[in-house]
Amino acid sequence: MTDALTQAVRHQLDLGRLLPLGGPDDGTWITEEAAVRVLGRVVAGIPGVRMESLRVGAAPLEPVSEPAVRPPASALPPGPLRIDAAFTASFGQPLPETALEVRHALLDAAEGLGLTAVAADLRVTDLHQGPETGGASRSAARGLRPTADAEAEAARSSPPATGTGSPQGLAGELAPVAAGVPGVARLTAVLGSRPVKVEDHDDPPGRHIEVQLAVAPGHRPLDVARAVRAAVAAAATAGAPGPVTAAVLITETTDRPPVTGSPAS
């Protein structure tokens, strides 16, 4: 049990924070690991930039909101976010221009994902020769443990659940509903052993659903999550003791987000 608990805690640390997507009514979160992969790979294409660290968290002193649905355990509340990035730059490029390009790339990529990023704090740690890009530093650019790849991949390959929560079997019925929404690459089980969790509660009466998923290339994560929430909530109304709510946790997405505001097809 001790080894299992240690591995679970370590894996949670690898995933980083659970970041809100959209606003309080969107009921969607994304793992920091998944978000940072996208941001880091966008910046890696800037000549002369080598990412050293990249983190996303709540913006200090900014107001937060109560989410309209129950969030995943330990998730950040909806509110403004701040990106913290450290990188080295090339002697061959004017440093102010490089920093401006990095900041714009980070904020644009965050907006494409659906993150409400209001600031990007940058730190230049060193200068180096050559215009090469920072593709070799992608592991460091995630700002998370480098072992996350293997563990997350093992979790993503877990088979869908056939039933969990209360009542038994409903999660298994909802899994193909969620997986069939356009833009869903597959269901995942990064947090816990099941990609779909269902819980009926009596005080107040209602039913809550939580879905973990990966977003397919070419789809905006926030739009996909909205569609999944609507689909599983509609499919779970029969026999529910009260109103049905749904939350989505995105654990993986495409390397480059599509243009902001583009609808999920």
Buried (B, 14 or more C-beta within 10 A) or exposed (E): EEEEEEEEEEBBEBBBBBBBBBBBEBBBBBBBBBBBBBBBBBBBEBBBBBBBBBBBBBBEEEEBEEBBBBBBEEBBEBBBBBBBBBBBBBEEBEEEEBBEBBBEBBBBBBBBBBBBBBBBEBEBEEEEEEEEBBBEBBBBBBBBBEEBBEBBEEBBEBEBBEBBBEEEEBBBBBBEBBBEBEBBBBBBBBBBEBBBBBBBEEEEEBBBBBBBBBBBEEBBBBBBBBBBBEBBBEBBEEEBEEEBBBBBBBBBBBEEBBEBEEEBE
